[in-house]
Amino acid sequence: MIGLHLFTILLVVVMVNLGFWQLRRHDERVTFNDSVRARSREAPRSVDALLALPSRSPADLEWYLVSATGRYLTGEDLLVVNLSQDGRAGVDPIGALQLDDGRILLVNRGFIPLDQAAPPAPSGTVTVLGRVRTSQERRRGELSDPTTGELREIQRIDIARIAPQLPSAVLPFYVDLLSSTPPDSPTLSRIAEPTLTIGSHLSYTVQWFVFSLCALVAWAFIVRRALAAARRALTPT
């Protein structure tokens, strides 16, 4: 019986904590969705106005809209490989847009299927409007880029890894292109919008709490039967 009590306590504690963990994930998702929607509705900022916002890291700037003007550097194009969008395999061409002050903004120009060649970036002075994104990190099980040497095909947009091969300072974020003047190639598809669903975290929360209640009910039932059996054993016949 002592083992049963300890096991039940452990089981309930674990399941209740899993329930609260799912509840926190639900709250984080709601906060994320609200933040993306709010920032997407704000007027586009210049690069300097964006960097002037109170922030502790580039992640605090993600999902704002930014407008920048410059020239795409010839010969500095990259391809993000091993991607899929709308059920098709393809690549994302990345352009290095050099601003008037020399800084470089990496621009994810869009998605193109594998059966099409990546089009060149627009020439001359280009004004881009994009959604701010932070440097991508490798997740468990994903392929890695070589740690040294110049890259032309990359698994992810890791700004710290790409920056050394570019001729001047690189901004600490990149953008998913929304529009370009002059326009970019019509063969490029816009990068997919962020997913703003709530997910199943709230239903999982309810499930873990229900499982905890079921464990307590089962424990009470077993204890009650054990006590009844003990009373019968002590009752003289």
N, C-alpha and C positions, 0 to 999 in steps of 0.2 A: 504493500500500500504506500509506503514511503516513496518507493520508486515511481509509482503512479502519480503521486502528488507532485514530485519534482519534474517529471516529464510533462505533466499538464501545465505547470507554471512556465517551464521553458518554452513549450509550444505556444502558449498564449502570448508571452512576451515577444517572441519572434514574429508572430503573425500581426500583432498590434503595431509593432515597429515597421513591418512591411506596409501596413495600411497607411501609417503616417508618412512613410517614404513616398508612396504613390500620391498621397495628397499634396506633398510638397512639390512633386513633379508636375502635378496638375496646376498648382499655383504658379510655378515657374513658366509653364507653357502659356497660361493666360497672360502673364506679365510680358512675355516675349511677343505674343500676338499684338497686344495693345501698343507696345513700343514700336513695332514695325509699322503698324497702321498709322500711328501718330507721326512718326518721322517721315513716312512716305507722303503725308499730306502737307508737310512744310515746304516752303519755297526753297528751291535749290540755292546752295551757298557756294561761294568761291572757295578755293583750297585754303586760302589764308583765313577766311571767316570760319571755316570748318575747324581748322587747327586752333583757333582762338577760343573755341567752346571749352568750358570747364570739363576736363576729363583726366583720368588717371592712366589711360592706355588707349591704343587704337580701337580696342573692342568697344569702348564707350561711344565711338563715332559711327559704328556700324549701322547701316540701313538709312542714314541720312542721304539726301540727294546732293550731289556736288556738280558744279559746272567748271570746266577748265578749257583753256585754249593753248594750243601748241602745235608742234609738228611731230609726226611719227618718225622715229629714227629708222633709217634704212639699214637692213641687215641685222636688226636686233629683235626680230619676231620670234615668238615661241609658240609651241603647240602643247596644250594640255591633252594628253592622250588617255585612252581607256575610259571614255565617258559614254553615257547614254542619255538620251532625252526623247521623250515621246515614243519610247519603244525602239529607237534607232541608235546604233553605235556610231560614235563620231568623235570629233575633237573640238576644242575651243582655241581659236587663234588669239594670242595675246600680243598686243602692240605696246611699244614703249613710247609714250607721248611726252616729249620734252617741252616743258613750259618755257616762257620767255626768260625766266630767271635761272634756267638751267636744270631745275629739278625735274625728275622723271616720274610720271604717273603711269603705272601699269594698267592697261585697259583690256578687260575681257570683252572682245568684240562680238561674241556670239557663239552659236553652235553650228557646226556643219557636219553632215553625214560623211562617213568614210569614203563613199563612192564619189565624192566631189573634192576638188582641189581647194585648199584654203586660199581665198582671194587676197590680193595685196591690200594694205591699209590705204586710205585716202592720202593723196599727196598734198603738199602745201599746208597752209594754215588751217587747222581743224579745231572746231569747238565741240566738245563732247558733254553730254549730260549722262551721268551714271549713278548707280546705287553703290554706296560705300560698302566694301567688304574687307574683312581682316585676313591676314595671312593664314593660309590653310595649314593644318597640322596633320601629320600622318596618324592614322588610326590603326589599331591592332589588326594585323592580317593584310594591310595594304602594301603595295609595292613601294620601294624607296627609290629616290633619285640618287645618282652617284654623289658622293660628298665632295669631290674635287672635279675640276675641269669645267669647260664651258658647255652649257646645256642648250639644246634646241628643242628637244621633246622632254616634257616634264610630267610627273604624275599629279602634281598639285601646285598651286601658286604659293610657294614659300618665298616670301619677299627677301628674307635674310639670305637665303641660298642663291637667289637670282641676282641680287644687287651687286655683288662683286664683279660680275661680267659686264655691267653697264657703265657708260663713261662718266656719269655724274651721280649725285645723291638721289636716292629713290625714296619717294614718299612712303610712310609706314602703313599704307593701305592701298588697295587696288579698287577698281570700280567695275561693276557689270554694266555694260553699255546699254543705255535706253534710247538715245538718239544721237545723231552726229550731223554736223554741218561743216562741209558737204556730207551727204549721206554715205554711209558705208555700203558695202555690197549687199544687194537684195537676196543673195543666196544664203546669207547668215540669218539664223533664227535667233530671236532674243533669248537670253538665258532665262530659264524657267523661274517664275515668281516663287518667293519663299512659301512654304506650306504653312498655312495659318489655321490648322485644325486643332481641336482640343485633345483629340486622342482618347484612349480608353482608361486613362489614369484614374478618373473618378469612379468608374465602375469597378476597377481593380481594388480601389480603396474599400468600397462597400463589400466586395467579396472577402477580403482579408478580415474585416471586422465580423462578418457573418461566420467565417470559419472559426474565428476565436470564440464566438458565442457557442457554436456547435461543439467545440472542444470542451467548454465548461459544462454544457448540458450533458455530454457523454461522461465526463468525470463525475458529475453529480449522480447520474444514473448508476454508474459502477459502484460508487461509494455507498449509495443507498442500498443496493442489492447486497453488498458485502456486510453492511451493518445488520440488515434483516437476517442474513444467513448466520451471523454471529449470535444474534438474539435467539434464533431457533435452536442453535447448538447449546446455548446456556439454559434453555427452558427444559425443566424436568419432564420426562415422558411418563 
